Amino acid sequence: MSKQEFRVEHDLLGEKAVPREAYYGVHTLRAKENFEISGTTVSAFPNLVIALAAVKQAAAEANADLGLLDKSLRNAIVSACIEVREGRLHDQFVVDVIQGGAGTSTNMNANEVICNRALELMGHERGEYGYLHPNEHVNLAQSTNDVYPTALRIATFFAIEHLLEAMSHLRDVFDQKSREFAGLLKLGRTQLQDAVPMTLGQEFSTYAVMLEEDMLRLREASDLIREINLGATAIGTGITAHPEYARRALEALNRITGIELSTAPNLIEATQDCGAFVQISGVLKRIAVKLSKTCNDLRLLSSGPRAGFGEINLPPMQAGSSIMPGKVNPVIPEVVNQVAFEVFGNDLTVTFAAEGGQLQLNAFEPIIASALFRSFKHLTAACNTLADKCVKGITANADRLRETMERSIALATALNPYIGYKNATAVAAEAHAEGTTIREVVLRRRLMTEAQLEEALQPEALIAPRVYGSLVNLADAPATGEERGIATAKS
């Protein structure tokens, strides 16, 4: 660039040439050069940028109400903040989300972008800080140590709302499938072994219920992040802020964001504590665990198509192999599994970062922000992707379900109330040894009549509790295969 394409700005380290078209300034530029870490800038997390602008707007309104900020400066700052909140200038938030300094670089990035846009609105050039200054005016009565945590909490609240929408969508799709599959009897499994009958609808309803439970846990956790420390300034004592500033800034922030926030009762404690983020991250891990388990099930149930379970069909999304013709893989559940694995790791990162705080401040909130917002972003996308590109298109293989049901020795469990556990065990063993069905063995051994067997094995009797009568009279029934074997051995 030519000399005319730069402006010179000053900080405590000296002069630095800043690109003339940039809305950020010298502090941001140094941070941009210092923290070439992840390649992911703050702009990648729009909720955080919007939250920062909301905090700056609330601060300007509160300071103006208290007579500490000229009305013309207040109006310019507020107008610039509104533009940022509406999505403008996000590309100017250029510092790496992972940074040293407890978030100071992010706070200064916001101060400088808002200041320079406000200067333009006032008719001045970017960098003409004699009229409006990033620290003196935009950051008035603030510190990174109350701005950054407050913005992080507001951004987390927005992220929770977006994730809840995606989870609700996925829950509704699973619920719709559960109703569609309500009449399809199938075999349940425990420890990957044949268990007892259920319907495919019941199986899919559990996935909807798990999501609903986790949505409740997420809403509960969101209450923790409504408590903010704005007004604490450096360590919680409120130094440099007006006694009424915290209250007035809170009122403005609630109006601006539409969130019912509250000021922490002890600002010194609130400035150093990251427990709310640990709680939120734990809930995200819980969601990821159950989403991954659900996807494991979908992969098993659709395995095959000839040599696996083959009970359901996932919609084919792409060719599955560069060498095996015709192979189609469960790529959507697989990508959701991988998102879950990432969330598990992010939770551990949040745990270490929260524990690493010292004395009156936790310097590691930037990595907490990075980990949390990646978890939120990817979980939200994963829920929508799983719903729209997988679950909606799932179909059932009714013939396969019927075949496994009829041939399963697990049906013997349903006969316990009629012929007793001992006899049912012997029937199951004989059917398995001979490769025949439970029905055939019971009728051949005359343990039950055909009518009794039909009554016992009707679908509604297999999938829900019911009232049973006394055991069938077995006094005259011939010995079972197991009992005959024992008798022969003894003789």
N, C-alpha and C positions, 0 to 999 in steps of 0.2 A: 504494500500500500504506500501511496505517497504521503508526505508529511501532512497534507491537507485532509487526509482520511483518518487522522487520529486527533484526539484531544488529550491534553495532559491533565492528569489528576494526581492528588497528593494524599499520602497517608503517613503514618508514623515511620515507615521505612523509607520514605522519599517519594520521588516522582515516578509515574508510570504512564506510558502511552496506551490509551484505551481506544478501541475502534470508535470512530465518530458516530456511526449508526447504532451502536450498542446502547441499550437502555440500562444495562448494568454498569458498574463503575469499577474503581481500582480494587476495592476489597474483594469483589466477586472475581475479578480477573486473576488476582493472586491465588485465590482458592481454586479457580479453574486449572491453573498451572500446577498447583501443589498436589491436588488430589486426583491424579489420573489413575483411579483404582478400578472401578467396576465398569466404567463406560456408560453407566446409567445415571442420567442427571435427574435433578428434582422435578423437572418438567414431565418425567415419565409417570409421575403420580399426581394427576390433576387435582385430586381431592386435597392434597397437602398444599398446593399452590393456592387454591381457592380459600382454604382455611387461613393461610397466612394473610391473604388480602382482607379477609373478614376481621382478623385481629387488628390489623393496622387501621382499618376503617373505624372500628369500635374505639380504638385508642384516640384517634383524631377527634372523633365526636365527643368523647368524654373530656379530653383536654380543652377543647373549644368551649364546652359548657362550663368548665371551671375557670375560664378566662385566661388560660395558659397558652392558647394557640389562636392566632389571628384568624378571623372568619374566612378571609380570602384564601389563606393557606389551607385551612380545614376543608373548604369546598374543593380545592384542587386535589388534595390528597384523597378525599372521599370519591371524587369522580374517577381518579386513576384506579382506586381499589375496586370500584364497581366494574370497570372495564376488565380488570384481571379476573374478578369473580365470574364474569360472563364468558371467559375463555380467551381473552386477548392477551398477547405478550407472554404466553406460557413458554414460548421458545427462548425467552430471555432468562429463564431460570436454568442456568447452565452449570452450576456446581454439581459435582458428583454427590450422589445421595449418601455415599460412605465418605466421611470426612472427620478430621480431628477438630477439636474446639467446641464440642458439645452442641453443635448446630449453629454456631456463630456465623459461619459462612452462608448458611441458608437464610438466616435472619437478615444479614447484610445484603444478600442478593435481592430479597424482597424490598428492603429499604431503598436500595438504589434504583431498582426498576420502577417502583411506585413514585419515587422522588423525580426521576427524570421524565416520566410521563406527565406528572403533575406540572413540572416546569414547562413542558410544551403547551399544556392546557392554559397556562398563565401567560404564554406568549414569549417564553424564553428558550434558550438553547439547552440541550442536554449538557449537564456538567456545570451549569452556572449556579453553583450551590450557595452563592451569596444571597440569592432570593429565597431558596428553599433547600434545606440541608437534610441528607439521609439520616444522620444521627440526631441533630438538634431538633428536628421537627417530626419526621416520619417515625422515629424511634423514641419520641418524647415519653418520659415516665415508664420506659420499658427496658427490659434486658432480654437477651437471648434466653435466659434461664426461666423466664415466665412466658415469653412469646412462643418459643419452640414447643415446649410441652403442651401448651394450650392448643396450638394449631394441630399438633399431633393427635390430641384427643378429639378435636372436631373432625379432622380428616378420618379418623378411625370410626367415628359415628356414621359419617357418610358411607364409608366402605361397608360397614355392617348392614346398612339399609340396602345397598346394592346386592350384597351377598344373600340377604334374606329374600329379595325378589327372585334371584336365581334358584335358591333352594325351594321356594314356594312353587316355582314353575316345574321343577323336577319332581317334587312331591305330587303335584297334580297329574303329571304324566304317568307316574307309577300307579297312582290311584285309579286312573282311567284304565290302565292295563289290568289292574287287579279285578275290576268289574268285567272287563272283556273276557278274562280267563276264569271267571267264577265257577263255571260248570265243568271245568276240565280236571278230572281226578288224576292224581299222580302219586308217586312214591316220595315220601320225605326221606331224608338221610341224616344220620348222625355219624360223625367220624368217617365220612365217606362210605359208610356201610348202609345197606337198606334198613330203613326204620319203619315208620307206619305211614298210612295214606294221608294225604292232604289234597287240597286243590292248588292248581297253579295260581289261581287268584289269591289264595291265602299267602302263598309264597311271595307274590309281588306286593301284597298289602303291607308286609313287614318292612319293605324298603321305604314305602311312603310314611309309615309310622316312625321309623328311625329318623327320617328327615324332619318330621314334625317335632320330635323330642329335641333334636339338636337346635332347631329354630327357637324353641323356648329357652334353651340354655344360652343361646347367643343374645337373646333379648335381655335376659337377666344380667349377663356380663356387661351389656351396653350401659347399664345404669352406673357402673363404676367409673366410666370414662366421662360422665357428665360433670364431674367435679374438677374444677380447673384452678390454677394458681396465678391467673392473670392479676397483676398488682403486687406480686411478690418481689418483683425486680430481681436483684442479683441472687440473694440467698433466702428470701422469704420475709425480710424485715420491712420491705416496701420503701427502702431508701430511694430518694429522688422523686417519688410519686406523691401526689396530693392525698391527704387522708380520705377524701371522697372518691378518688380515682377508681379504685377497685370496684366499688358498687356501681358507679356510673358506666364504667367500661363493660361490666357484666350485663347491665340492662341493654346497652347498645348491641352487644354481641348476641344476646338471646333474640333480639328483634331481627338482626341481620341474618342469622343462621337458621332461625326457626326451631332451635334446640333449647330445651329447658336446662340450661347449665346452672351450676351453683359454684360459689367461691368456697374453696376448702377452708375448714375452720382453723387449721393451723398451716399457714403458708410455708413455714420453714420445713415442716414435714413433707408437705405436698411437693416442694421443689426438688427434693432428693429421692422421693419414692416412685418406683416404677412398677409397683405391684399390680396396678390395673392392667398394664400391658401383658404381664405374665399371665393373668387370668384370661384375658382375651385370647392370647396365643394358645393357651391350653384348650379353650373351647374350639379354636380352629383345628387343633390337632385331633380333638374328638371327632369333629365333622369329617376330617380327612380319613381317620381310621375307619369309620363306618362306610364312607363312600368307597374306599378301597375294598373293603370286605364285600360290598354289594357288587362291585365290578369283578371281583374274584368269582362270585357266584354266577354272574352272567357269562363269564368265560367258560366255566365248567358246564353249565347247563346247555351251552351252545356248542360244546366241543364235538368234534367229528370232522366231516358230516357222517362218516360211516363207522368209525371206530371209537367214538366218544359217547357222551350222554345223549346228545342230539335231541334234547327235549324242546328247545326253542331255537329259532333262527334269528340271528342279528342281521340287520340290513347290511348288505355288502357295500363297503365304502371305497375299496381300492384293491387292486391285485396284490396278493400277499407274498409273492416270492419272485425272485429273479431267475430261479431255476426250476421250481415245481409248478407246472402248468395247472391252472384251475384252483390253486390254493388261495383262500380268502381268510385273512386274520381278523381277530377282534380288536381292531386298532383303536376304537374309541374307548372301550374299557381300559385298554393298555395305557393310553395317554392319561386317563384319570388316575390310574394307579401311580403313574410317575409324578403327577402333581401332588398326590398324597405323600409320596416319599419326600418330596421337597419340603412340604409343610412340616413334616416330622423334624427335619433338619433345621428349618427356620425357628421352630419352637425351642430347640436346644440353644440356638443363637440368642434368642430373646432371654432365655433363662440366664445364660452366662453374662449377658450385657447388663441385665437388671441387678445381678449379684455383684457386678464389678464396680458399682458406684462407691464413692468415698466421701465421707463427711457430708457437706451441705449440697452436693451436686452429683448427679450421674452424668459423666461425660460421654456416655456411650449410647445416648438416645438415637443418634443417626443410624446406627446399625440395627437398632430396634425398629426404627421406621422402615428401613429397607427390607428387613425380614418380614415384618407384619404386612406391609403393603404388597409385597410379592405374593404372600400367602393369600391375602384377600383377592387380589387381581386374578390369580391363577385358579383359585377355588371357584370364584364367580364364573369364570370362563368355562371351567370344567363342568359345573352343574348345567349350564346352558347347552354345552356341547353334548353331554351325555343324554340330556332330554331330547334335543332336536335331531341329533345325528345317530342315535342308537335306540333309546327306549321307545320312542314313538313308532319306530318301524319294526319292533319285535313281533314275530308271529310264533304260534305254538305248533308243534308236531303232535297232533292229537293221536295218531296211530301209534307213535312211539311211546307216548305216555300210557296208552291203554295196554300195550304189549308188556311194558316193564311192570305195570301194576298186576296184570293177570299172572305173570310168571314169578313174581316175587314171593319168597318164603316169608317175608315180613307180614303177610296177611294173617299168619298164624297168631299174631298178637291180638288181632280183633276177635279171635275165638277164645281167648282166655276166659271171659265171663261165661262161656257156654260149656266148654269141655275141660277147663282148668289148665293151669300153667304147665303142669307135668305132661299132660297129653298133647297140648299145643306144641311143646318143645319137641316131643317125639315125632309129631306130624311134620314139623319144619325140617327136622333132621332127615326123615325119610324122603321128603319131597326133594331136598337138596341132593341127597345121595343118588336118587333115581333120575334127576333132571325133569321131574314132573311138577305139577302144580299142587298147591295146598288144597284146592277144591277137589282134585282127583283123589288125593290120599284120604281126605275126610270121608268122601262118599264111598270109596272102596272099603274102608274100614268100618263103615256104618256108624261113625261117631255122631253124625247128625243126619237128619233127613235132608233131602234137597230143598224143601220148603224152609226148614230151619236155617240152612246154609244161606239161602237167598236173603232171608231176613237179616242174618248176621252181617252179610257182606253188602247190603245196600249202601249206596254212597253216603247218605246222610248219617248212617250209623258209624261210618269210618272216620269222619272228620270233625266230630263234636261230641261232647259228653252226652250220655243218655242213661235212662233207668233200665237196669237189667233184672231179669227174674233169676230163679235158682238155676244151678247147673243142669245140663241135660243128664238124664239118668244113664249112667255108664256101666251099671252093674252087669248087664248082659253083653256089653260090647266086647269084641274080640281084642286080644292083646295088640298093642301097637308094634311097629317094627322094632323100636328100641327095646320094648319089654320082651319080645320074642328072642332078640339077640342075647339079652341077659340070661333068660331062661336056658337057652341052648348052651351058653358058656358054663352055667352051673351044673348042667347035667353031664 
